[in-house]
């Protein structure tokens, strides 16, 4: 690298004179007569260390997303709450002295923090932290057992949507043409029928139970994710790296599973996270109207349904599971919004 020496060069290597009254910078030059030679420049050299220095550390896409997610305190609190609910739903019913189906006929609808005094009860001497329901069952154990059922149904419905909607939308968007038209018309037909009506009809026809609820949600719940993935694939398949892979002879399966589908994961993860509270609410609605989880099993929706008759006598039986539903859905929605922000490439810093 070189730079020009100070002064205005001419053919003889001499400095051109500046007209009177003009500064050297403002002096006009006759570019037609300006001739430069090697003597007008000096070698500066190259600063190897400076040119090789890293302006910012090189981190991957997912590490950068996690770094920005940790800065969002609301998202971290919501994630901790969701993890606490999931762990509590699994562990607390196992360590509780009462069973979720155990009935204490001498202690029906007792208030919270009442000690069990029924002589023939398995948990005699232990406290009913949330009281008991109209059948004498420990509400603390049933609330956490209901959380186990509700969260399991929500997460399984989201996973099922992911398993069906991601490959369906990827195939439709990648192939295009007549196949894409047929596949998307099928999705629109399913979307034309209200979601809750389809699930309710399936629950009436099929035998009740947790597998039936998951199946009913899976049949109609994947269409939104499929349309979202299809739109992403249509735009991604025209990118340069996909065209280069196709030119080099990559098969369709490799293009879809190696190059296209991984680049839709950010949108898919956000959509899946936002689908969990919807599935929990659907299960709660079905259980509330009496076609959800059958007795003696409990879910948050069935607990609210059973507490209707006691709302004026013991409102805690309804308020506690309703609070669990509300807080869990709020946490999942806020965490989904935070994921949407951190996984958006346009917001990277």
C-alpha positions in Angstrom: 0.0 0.0 0.0 1.2 3.5 -0.7 0.1 7.0 -0.4 0.8 10.3 -2.3 3.3 12.6 -0.7 2.3 16.0 0.5 2.0 18.7 -2.1 0.6 18.8 -5.6 2.7 16.7 -7.9 3.7 17.7 -11.5 5.7 16.1 -14.2 9.1 17.2 -12.6 8.2 16.1 -9.1 8.0 19.7 -8.0 5.2 21.2 -5.9 2.8 23.4 -7.9 2.5 27.0 -6.7 -0.7 28.1 -5.1 -2.3 31.3 -6.5 -2.3 34.3 -4.3 -5.3 34.5 -2.0 -6.1 30.8 -2.1 -5.3 28.2 0.4 -3.4 25.0 -0.7 -6.5 23.0 -0.3 -8.7 25.3 -2.4 -6.1 25.8 -5.1 -7.4 24.7 -8.5 -5.5 22.0 -10.3 -5.0 21.5 -14.0 -5.8 17.8 -14.2 -4.9 17.6 -17.9 -1.3 18.6 -17.2 -1.0 16.6 -13.9 1.5 13.8 -14.3 2.4 11.5 -11.4 5.4 9.2 -11.1 6.7 6.8 -8.4 8.5 9.5 -6.6 5.3 11.1 -5.6 4.3 8.1 -3.4 5.7 6.5 -0.3 5.2 2.9 0.9 3.0 2.7 4.0 2.9 -1.1 4.3 0.2 -3.4 5.8 -0.7 -3.7 9.5 -1.3 -7.5 9.6 -2.5 -7.5 13.3 -5.0 -4.8 12.7 -6.4 -6.3 9.6 -6.8 -9.7 11.3 -8.4 -8.3 14.5 -12.0 -9.3 15.2 -14.4 -6.4 15.5 -16.9 -8.6 17.5 -16.7 -12.3 18.6 -18.1 -14.8 16.1 -21.1 -16.6 17.6 -23.7 -18.8 16.1 -27.3 -17.9 15.5 -28.6 -19.9 18.4 -26.0 -18.7 20.9 -26.8 -15.1 19.9 -30.5 -15.8 20.4 -29.9 -17.3 23.9 -27.7 -14.3 24.7 -30.4 -11.9 23.9 -33.1 -14.0 25.5 -31.2 -13.9 28.8 -31.4 -10.1 28.8 -35.2 -10.3 28.7 -36.1 -10.6 32.4 -39.8 -11.2 31.7 -39.0 -14.1 29.4 -36.6 -15.7 32.0 -39.3 -15.3 34.7 -41.9 -16.9 32.5 -39.5 -19.7 31.5 -38.8 -20.4 35.2 -42.5 -20.4 36.0 -43.2 -22.9 33.2 -40.4 -25.1 34.4 -41.6 -24.9 38.0 -45.2 -25.8 36.9 -43.9 -28.8 34.9 -41.6 -30.1 37.6 -44.3 -29.5 40.3 -46.9 -31.3 38.3 -44.7 -34.4 38.1 -43.1 -34.4 41.6 -45.7 -33.1 44.0 -48.5 -35.7 43.3 -45.8 -38.4 43.9 -44.8 -37.0 47.3 -48.3 -36.0 48.5 -49.6 -38.1 51.3 -53.0 -38.2 49.6 -54.1 -39.7 46.3 -55.9 -37.7 43.6 -58.8 -40.2 43.8 -58.8 -40.7 47.6 -62.1 -39.6 49.2 -62.6 -38.4 52.8 -66.3 -38.4 53.5 -65.9 -36.9 56.9 -64.0 -33.9 55.4 -66.1 -32.6 52.5 -65.3 -29.1 51.3 -63.1 -28.2 54.2 -61.2 -24.9 53.9 -57.5 -24.6 53.1 -54.8 -25.6 55.6 -57.1 -28.1 57.4 -55.5 -31.1 59.1 -56.9 -34.5 58.1 -58.4 -36.2 61.2 -60.3 -39.1 59.5 -59.0 -42.2 61.3 -59.2 -44.5 58.3 -57.5 -42.1 55.9 -54.1 -42.8 54.4 -53.0 -39.3 55.0 -54.3 -38.8 58.6 -52.4 -36.1 60.4 -51.4 -34.3 57.2 -52.8 -30.9 56.0 -55.1 -30.3 53.1 -53.3 -27.2 51.8 -56.0 -26.2 49.3 -58.8 -27.9 51.2 -61.0 -30.6 49.8 -63.8 -30.7 47.1 -67.4 -31.9 47.3 -66.3 -35.5 47.4 -63.7 -35.1 50.1 -60.7 -35.3 47.7 -57.5 -33.4 48.5 -57.5 -30.3 46.3 -53.8 -29.7 46.5 -53.1 -33.2 45.0 -55.8 -32.8 42.4 -54.6 -29.4 41.2 -51.1 -30.6 40.6 -52.3 -33.8 39.0 -54.6 -31.7 36.8 -51.5 -29.6 35.8 -49.8 -32.9 34.8 -52.7 -33.8 32.5 -53.2 -30.3 31.1 -49.6 -29.6 30.4 -49.1 -33.1 28.9 -52.0 -32.5 26.5 -50.8 -29.1 25.6 -47.2 -30.2 24.9 -48.3 -33.3 23.0 -50.7 -31.4 20.9 -48.0 -28.9 20.0 -45.5 -31.7 19.2 -48.1 -33.4 17.0 -48.7 -30.2 15.1 -45.0 -29.9 14.6 -44.6 -33.5 13.4 -47.5 -33.2 10.9 -47.4 -29.5 9.9 -43.7 -29.1 9.3 -43.2 -31.8 6.6 -46.6 -31.1 5.1 -46.0 -27.4 4.6 -42.4 -28.1 3.5 -43.5 -30.5 0.8 -46.3 -28.3 -0.5 -44.1 -25.2 -0.7 -41.1 -27.0 -2.2 -42.9 -28.9 -5.0 -45.4 -26.2 -5.9 -47.6 -26.4 -8.9 -50.7 -28.7 -8.9 -49.6 -30.6 -5.8 -49.3 -27.4 -3.8 -52.7 -26.3 -5.0 -54.4 -29.5 -4.0 -52.6 -29.6 -0.6 -53.5 -26.0 0.3 -57.1 -26.5 -0.8 -57.3 -29.4 1.7 -55.9 -27.1 4.4 -58.5 -24.4 3.6 -61.3 -26.9 3.8 -60.2 -28.0 7.3 -59.8 -24.4 8.3 -63.3 -23.5 7.0 -64.8 -25.6 9.9 -64.5 -24.0 13.3 -61.8 -25.6 15.4 -63.8 -26.2 18.5 -66.7 -27.7 16.6 -64.5 -30.3 15.0 -62.8 -31.2 18.3 -66.2 -31.3 20.1 -67.7 -33.6 17.5 -64.7 -35.9 17.6 -64.9 -36.0 21.4 -68.6 -37.0 21.2 -68.0 -39.7 18.7 -64.8 -41.2 20.1 -64.5 -42.7 23.6 -63.4 -40.2 26.2 -59.9 -40.0 27.5 -56.6 -38.2 27.2 -55.5 -40.0 23.9 -58.8 -39.0 22.3 -58.3 -35.4 23.2 -54.8 -35.4 21.8 -56.0 -37.1 18.6 -58.9 -34.7 18.1 -56.5 -31.7 18.5 -53.9 -33.3 16.2 -56.5 -33.8 13.4 -57.3 -30.2 13.0 -54.5 -28.3 14.9 -51.6 -28.7 12.4 -53.1 -26.6 9.5 -52.0 -23.2 10.8 -48.4 -24.4 11.1 -48.5 -26.0 7.7 -49.6 -22.8 6.0 -46.9 -20.8 7.9 -44.1 -23.3 6.9 -45.3 -23.4 3.3 -45.0 -19.6 3.0 -41.5 -19.7 4.5 -40.4 -22.5 2.1 -41.7 -20.7 -1.0 -39.4 -17.8 -0.2 -36.4 -19.9 1.0 -36.2 -22.2 -2.0 -35.4 -19.3 -4.2 -32.3 -18.3 -2.1 -28.9 -18.6 -3.7 -27.6 -21.4 -1.5 -30.6 -23.6 -2.3 -30.1 -22.9 -6.0 -26.4 -23.7 -5.7 -27.1 -27.0 -3.9 -29.6 -28.0 -6.6 -27.1 -27.1 -9.3 -24.5 -29.4 -7.6 -26.9 -32.3 -7.8 -28.5 -32.4 -4.3 -31.6 -34.6 -4.1 -35.0 -33.2 -3.2 -34.9 -34.9 0.2 -31.5 -33.3 1.0 -32.7 -29.9 -0.2 -35.8 -30.1 2.1 -34.3 -31.7 5.2 -30.8 -30.2 5.0 -31.2 -26.8 3.6 -34.8 -25.6 3.8 -36.4 -27.1 6.9 -33.6 -26.0 9.3 -34.0 -22.4 8.1 -37.7 -22.5 9.1 -37.1 -23.7 12.6 -37.1 -20.2 14.2 -40.6 -19.5 12.9 -41.8 -23.1 13.7 -40.5 -22.9 17.3 -42.3 -19.7 18.0 -45.5 -21.1 16.4 -45.3 -24.3 18.4 -44.7 -22.4 21.7 -47.8 -20.2 21.0 -49.8 -23.3 20.2 -49.4 -24.8 23.7 -51.6 -22.3 25.6 -54.2 -22.7 22.9 -54.2 -26.5 23.4 -54.4 -26.1 27.2 -57.4 -23.7 26.8 -59.1 -26.1 24.4 -58.7 -29.0 26.9 -60.0 -26.8 29.7 -63.0 -25.8 27.7 -63.8 -29.5 26.8 -63.4 -30.6 30.4 -65.5 -27.6 31.6 -68.5 -28.6 29.4 -68.1 -32.2 30.5 -66.6 -34.0 27.5 -62.9 -33.8 28.4 -61.0 -35.8 30.9 -63.3 -38.3 32.6 -63.4 -38.9 36.4 -61.6 -39.7 38.6 -58.8 -38.2 36.6 -58.4 -34.4 37.0 -57.4 -31.5 34.8 -57.6 -27.8 35.4 -60.7 -27.6 33.3 -62.5 -30.5 35.0 -61.6 -29.0 38.4 -63.3 -25.7 37.4 -66.3 -27.7 36.1 -66.6 -29.6 39.4 -66.4 -26.4 41.4 -69.3 -24.7 39.8 -71.8 -25.9 42.3 -69.6 -24.7 45.2 -68.6 -21.3 43.9 -70.6 -19.4 46.6 -69.8 -21.9 49.4 -66.0 -22.4 48.7 -64.9 -20.1 45.8 -61.3 -21.3 46.3 -62.2 -24.5 44.5 -62.8 -22.6 41.3 -60.3 -19.7 41.8 -57.2 -21.9 42.4 -57.4 -24.0 39.1 -58.5 -20.9 37.2 -55.5 -19.0 38.5 -53.2 -21.9 37.4 -54.7 -21.9 33.9 -54.4 -18.1 33.6 -50.8 -17.8 34.9 -49.6 -20.7 32.8 -51.2 -19.4 29.6 -49.9 -15.9 30.3 -46.4 -17.2 30.9 -46.4 -19.2 27.7 -47.7 -16.3 25.6 -45.1 -13.9 27.0 -42.3 -16.4 26.5 -43.5 -17.0 22.9 -43.5 -13.2 22.2 -39.9 -13.1 23.6 -38.9 -16.0 21.4 -40.3 -14.3 18.4 -38.2 -11.2 19.0 -34.9 -13.0 19.7 -35.2 -15.5 16.8 -35.9 -12.7 14.3 -32.7 -12.2 12.2 -33.6 -8.6 11.6 -33.3 -7.8 15.3 -29.7 -9.2 15.7 -27.1 -6.7 16.9 
